[in-house]
Amino acid sequence: MLLTKKLNENVFKWFALSFALLQVIHLLFIFQDYTVPIPLLYGPIFIVMYKIASSGRLENRISMVVHFSVFVIFLLWYLLQLGKPNPLYYDVYFPIMTVSLIGYPLVALVRMRRNMSDTSDKLALLRQLAFLGNAIGFFVGMLLLSHRWGFELDVDPLYVVAFVMVFSILLLINYLLVSKDDKITETEEIRPDKIQVEMNESLVWQCEEKLMTCMLGDKLFLDTTLTLDDLAQKAGIPKVHITDYINQYLQTNYYEWLAKFRIEHAKELLEHEHQVLKMEVLANQSGFNSKTTFYRYFKQYVGMSPSTYRENIESAAW
């Protein structure tokens, strides 16, 4: 699961980087008067990034083929005419490009509006890109109308589009530079290949009883600063015994074991909340000091985001 999460983090960043590079290339083409249908890639890439950010999964293959097929068709058309398309190409290409630039971001914005409490860095970036995409689509549409009906605008839409694209590139670069994946500590990734000390049944039972008392009775997991040393002191068990019990008997590690209690508590809060809690508040009340870490573990153990889980509860109530 951790490997899958890391893979998706990297995939999202690769798509973000591709998005930025495509816009740089597109800007160069614009000022060289080349009409390579690169804009038809923006919508499909955007919707794939949204899928990764919202569900942690890529689009299925058929869906991705459908999304990218329009670009392939127009690219072949462009190449078959040796880079000098006839008027029919432009008559078909510009309206479809306008619809694509506006439609994809608009659909994503509508979906994201249902999860406004989900304020992860990825979705925040996509919301900004969606508004910029709508702006670009609007001005491309204005450019199309001005050419078709021959009226002049006070501002050349092409320059406005270029400016918005530069802003979009800067947003993507900023995300790639400053975003930090949830770093999993070395301790968190430890999976002992060999059991050095075999735990006897008595010791296993003792650890289980005392740890469950601390977790379910005293709810120590709600302490956002709870460390293994703190737990050992409060449970009255040597730290090495707790580590052996969690690693060897439960086949997990301290951080994931602790996160399970916190996620179960978060689920209870979502199921019985009398007022809608912000995700930062929900994370903190469940023992997490990081909203991003909360999201990661919630998707890992529940298979969906906290916002989606809340929506499912509300739907079932109706």
C-alpha positions as CSV (number, residue, x, y, z in Angstrom):
1,M,0.0,0.0,0.0
2,L,2.8,2.4,0.9
3,L,4.5,1.5,-2.4
4,T,1.3,2.3,-4.3
5,K,0.9,5.6,-2.5
6,K,4.5,6.6,-3.3
7,L,3.9,5.5,-6.9
8,N,0.9,7.7,-7.2
9,E,2.7,10.7,-5.7
10,N,5.4,10.3,-8.3
11,V,2.9,9.8,-11.1
12,F,1.1,13.0,-10.2
13,K,4.3,14.9,-10.2
14,W,5.3,13.5,-13.6
15,F,2.0,14.6,-15.0
16,A,2.4,18.1,-13.4
17,L,5.9,18.3,-15.0
18,S,4.5,17.2,-18.3
19,F,1.8,19.8,-18.1
20,A,4.3,22.6,-17.5
21,L,6.7,21.4,-20.3
22,L,3.8,21.1,-22.8
23,Q,2.8,24.7,-22.1
24,V,6.4,25.9,-22.6
25,I,6.5,24.1,-25.9
26,H,3.1,25.4,-26.8
27,L,4.1,29.0,-26.1
28,L,7.1,28.6,-28.5
29,F,4.8,27.2,-31.2
30,I,2.2,30.0,-30.7
31,F,4.8,32.7,-31.5
32,Q,6.1,30.7,-34.5
33,D,2.5,30.4,-35.8
34,Y,2.4,26.6,-35.6
35,T,-1.0,25.2,-34.8
36,V,0.1,21.8,-33.4
37,P,-3.0,20.6,-31.4
38,I,-1.1,20.5,-28.1
39,P,-4.1,22.2,-26.2
40,L,-6.1,19.1,-26.8
41,L,-3.7,17.4,-24.3
42,Y,-4.4,19.8,-21.5
43,G,-7.9,18.6,-20.6
44,P,-7.0,14.8,-20.6
45,I,-3.9,15.4,-18.5
46,F,-5.8,17.6,-16.1
47,I,-8.6,15.0,-15.6
48,V,-6.0,12.3,-15.0
49,M,-4.3,14.5,-12.4
50,Y,-7.6,15.1,-10.8
51,K,-8.3,11.3,-10.7
52,I,-5.0,10.7,-9.0
53,A,-5.5,13.5,-6.5
54,S,-9.0,12.6,-5.6
55,S,-9.0,8.8,-5.5
56,G,-5.3,7.9,-5.6
57,R,-5.8,5.9,-8.7
58,L,-5.2,6.4,-12.4
59,E,-7.9,6.4,-15.0
60,N,-8.6,3.0,-16.5
61,R,-7.0,2.3,-19.9
62,I,-10.1,2.6,-21.9
63,S,-11.0,5.9,-20.4
64,M,-7.5,7.3,-21.0
65,V,-7.5,6.2,-24.6
66,V,-10.9,8.0,-25.1
67,H,-9.6,11.2,-23.5
68,F,-6.4,11.3,-25.6
69,S,-7.8,10.0,-28.8
70,V,-9.0,13.5,-30.0
71,F,-5.5,14.8,-29.7
72,V,-4.1,11.8,-31.7
73,I,-6.7,12.4,-34.5
74,F,-5.9,16.1,-34.9
75,L,-2.2,15.5,-34.7
76,L,-2.4,13.0,-37.5
77,W,-4.5,15.4,-39.5
78,Y,-1.9,18.1,-38.9
79,L,1.0,15.9,-39.9
80,L,-0.7,14.6,-43.0
81,Q,-1.0,18.2,-44.2
82,L,2.7,18.7,-43.5
83,G,2.0,21.4,-40.9
84,K,0.0,23.6,-43.2
85,P,-3.6,22.7,-42.5
86,N,-6.5,23.7,-44.7
87,P,-9.3,26.0,-43.5
88,L,-11.5,22.9,-42.6
89,Y,-8.9,21.9,-40.0
90,Y,-9.2,25.3,-38.3
91,D,-13.0,25.3,-38.5
92,V,-13.1,22.0,-36.7
93,Y,-10.1,22.3,-34.4
94,F,-10.7,25.7,-32.7
95,P,-14.3,25.0,-31.5
96,I,-13.3,21.6,-30.2
97,M,-10.2,23.1,-28.5
98,T,-12.4,25.8,-26.9
99,V,-14.8,23.2,-25.6
100,S,-12.0,21.0,-24.3
101,L,-10.2,23.9,-22.5
102,I,-13.4,24.9,-20.8
103,G,-15.1,21.6,-20.4
104,Y,-12.5,19.5,-18.6
105,P,-11.7,22.0,-15.9
106,L,-15.4,22.9,-15.4
107,V,-16.3,19.2,-14.9
108,A,-13.5,18.9,-12.4
109,L,-14.5,22.1,-10.6
110,V,-18.0,20.8,-10.2
111,R,-16.7,17.5,-8.7
112,M,-14.3,19.3,-6.4
113,R,-17.0,21.6,-5.2
114,R,-18.6,18.6,-3.5
115,N,-15.4,18.1,-1.6
116,M,-14.6,21.7,-0.7
117,S,-13.3,20.5,2.7
118,D,-10.7,18.4,0.9
119,T,-7.8,21.0,0.8
120,S,-4.9,18.8,-0.1
121,D,-2.0,20.4,-2.0
122,K,-2.9,18.5,-5.2
123,L,-6.5,19.6,-5.3
124,A,-5.6,23.1,-4.4
125,L,-3.3,23.2,-7.4
126,L,-5.9,21.7,-9.6
127,R,-8.6,24.2,-8.6
128,Q,-6.2,27.0,-9.5
129,L,-5.4,25.4,-12.9
130,A,-9.0,24.8,-13.5
131,F,-9.8,28.5,-13.2
132,L,-6.9,29.3,-15.4
133,G,-8.0,26.7,-18.0
134,N,-11.5,28.3,-18.1
135,A,-9.8,31.7,-18.6
136,I,-7.7,30.4,-21.5
137,G,-10.7,28.7,-23.0
138,F,-12.7,31.9,-22.8
139,F,-10.1,34.0,-24.5
140,V,-9.5,31.4,-27.2
141,G,-13.2,31.5,-27.8
142,M,-13.0,35.3,-28.1
143,L,-10.2,34.9,-30.5
144,L,-12.2,32.4,-32.6
145,L,-15.2,34.8,-32.6
146,S,-13.1,37.8,-33.6
147,H,-11.7,35.9,-36.6
148,R,-15.0,34.5,-37.7
149,W,-17.1,37.7,-37.5
150,G,-14.3,40.1,-38.1
151,F,-14.7,42.4,-35.1
152,E,-11.6,43.7,-33.3
153,L,-10.9,43.5,-29.6
154,D,-9.2,46.2,-27.5
155,V,-6.8,43.5,-26.3
156,D,-5.3,40.8,-28.4
157,P,-6.6,37.5,-26.8
158,L,-3.5,35.7,-27.9
159,Y,-1.3,37.8,-25.5
160,V,-3.8,37.3,-22.7
161,V,-3.7,33.5,-23.3
162,A,0.1,33.6,-23.3
163,F,0.1,35.5,-20.0
164,V,-2.3,33.1,-18.4
165,M,-0.2,30.1,-19.6
166,V,3.0,31.6,-18.1
167,F,1.1,32.0,-14.8
168,S,0.0,28.4,-15.1
169,I,3.5,27.2,-15.7
170,L,4.8,29.1,-12.7
171,L,2.1,27.5,-10.5
172,L,3.2,24.1,-11.6
173,I,6.8,24.8,-11.1
174,N,6.1,26.2,-7.6
175,Y,4.2,23.0,-6.7
176,L,7.0,20.8,-8.0
177,L,9.6,22.8,-6.1
178,V,8.0,23.3,-2.7
179,S,5.6,20.3,-2.4
180,K,6.9,17.7,0.0
181,D,5.7,14.2,0.0
182,D,4.8,12.7,3.4
183,K,8.1,11.3,4.3
184,I,7.9,7.9,5.9
185,T,10.6,7.5,8.4
186,E,13.0,4.7,8.4
187,T,11.5,3.4,11.5
188,E,8.1,3.3,9.8
189,E,9.3,1.2,6.9
190,I,11.0,-1.4,9.0
191,R,9.8,-4.9,8.4
192,P,12.2,-7.3,10.2
193,D,13.2,-10.2,8.0
194,K,14.4,-12.3,10.9
195,I,12.9,-12.6,14.3
196,Q,15.7,-12.1,16.7
197,V,13.8,-12.8,20.0
198,E,10.9,-15.3,19.9
199,M,8.1,-13.9,22.0
200,N,6.3,-16.4,24.2
201,E,2.6,-16.5,24.6
202,S,2.7,-15.0,28.1
203,L,4.6,-12.0,26.8
204,V,2.4,-11.6,23.8
205,W,-0.7,-11.7,26.0
206,Q,0.8,-9.2,28.5
207,C,1.7,-6.7,25.7
208,E,-1.7,-7.1,24.0
209,E,-3.7,-6.5,27.3
210,K,-1.7,-3.5,28.4
211,L,-1.5,-1.9,25.0
212,M,-5.3,-2.3,24.4
213,T,-5.9,-0.7,27.8
214,C,-3.8,2.3,26.8
215,M,-5.4,2.5,23.4
216,L,-9.1,1.6,23.9
217,G,-9.4,2.5,27.5
218,D,-7.2,5.6,28.0
219,K,-7.3,6.5,24.3
220,L,-3.6,7.5,24.3
221,F,-3.7,7.5,20.4
222,L,-5.5,10.9,20.6
223,D,-2.2,12.4,21.9
224,T,-0.7,13.9,18.7
225,T,2.8,13.7,20.2
226,L,2.6,10.2,21.5
227,T,6.0,8.4,20.9
228,L,7.0,4.9,21.4
229,D,8.9,5.9,24.5
230,D,5.8,7.6,25.9
231,L,3.7,4.6,25.3
232,A,6.3,2.2,26.9
233,Q,6.4,4.4,30.0
234,K,2.6,4.7,30.3
235,A,2.0,1.0,29.6
236,G,4.7,-0.1,31.9
237,I,6.3,-2.3,29.2
238,P,9.9,-2.1,27.9
239,K,10.0,-0.4,24.5
240,V,11.8,-3.4,23.0
241,H,8.8,-5.7,23.9
242,I,6.3,-3.3,22.3
243,T,8.4,-3.2,19.2
244,D,8.8,-7.0,19.0
245,Y,5.0,-7.4,19.6
246,I,4.0,-4.9,16.9
247,N,6.7,-6.0,14.4
248,Q,6.7,-9.7,14.9
249,Y,3.3,-10.6,16.2
250,L,1.2,-8.0,14.3
251,Q,3.5,-7.8,11.3
252,T,3.3,-4.1,11.1
253,N,5.1,-1.1,12.6
254,Y,4.4,1.4,15.4
255,Y,3.2,4.2,13.2
256,E,0.8,2.1,11.1
257,W,-0.4,0.3,14.2
258,L,-1.1,3.7,15.9
259,A,-2.7,5.1,12.8
260,K,-5.3,2.4,12.7
261,F,-6.7,3.5,16.1
262,R,-6.8,7.1,15.0
263,I,-8.5,6.3,11.7
264,E,-11.2,4.2,13.5
265,H,-11.8,7.1,15.8
266,A,-12.0,9.5,12.8
267,K,-14.6,7.2,11.2
268,E,-16.7,7.3,14.4
269,L,-16.5,11.1,14.5
270,L,-17.7,11.3,10.8
271,E,-20.5,8.9,11.5
272,H,-21.8,10.6,14.6
273,E,-20.8,14.3,14.0
274,H,-23.6,16.7,14.7
275,Q,-21.9,19.5,12.8
276,V,-19.6,19.2,9.8
277,L,-16.0,19.3,11.0
278,K,-13.2,20.8,8.9
279,M,-10.7,18.2,7.9
280,E,-7.9,19.9,9.9
281,V,-10.1,19.7,13.0
282,L,-11.1,16.1,12.3
283,A,-7.4,15.1,11.9
284,N,-6.4,16.8,15.1
285,Q,-9.3,15.4,17.1
286,S,-8.2,11.9,15.8
287,G,-4.7,12.3,17.0
288,F,-2.9,13.4,13.8
289,N,-0.8,16.5,13.8
290,S,-0.7,16.6,10.0
291,K,-3.7,16.7,7.7
292,T,-1.7,15.2,4.9
293,T,-0.7,12.3,7.0
294,F,-4.3,11.9,8.1
295,Y,-5.5,11.8,4.4
296,R,-2.8,9.3,3.5
297,Y,-3.7,6.8,6.3
298,F,-7.4,7.3,5.8
299,K,-7.2,6.3,2.1
300,Q,-4.8,3.5,3.0
301,Y,-7.1,1.9,5.5
302,V,-10.6,2.9,4.3
303,G,-9.9,3.0,0.6
304,M,-11.4,6.5,0.0
305,S,-10.8,10.1,1.2
306,P,-12.5,11.4,4.4
307,S,-14.7,13.6,2.3
308,T,-16.0,10.8,0.2
309,Y,-16.6,8.7,3.3
310,R,-18.7,11.6,4.7
311,E,-20.6,11.8,1.5
312,N,-21.4,8.1,1.5
313,I,-22.7,8.4,5.1
314,E,-24.9,11.4,4.1
315,S,-26.2,9.5,1.1
316,A,-27.1,6.4,3.2
317,A,-28.9,8.7,5.6
318,W,-31.2,9.8,2.9
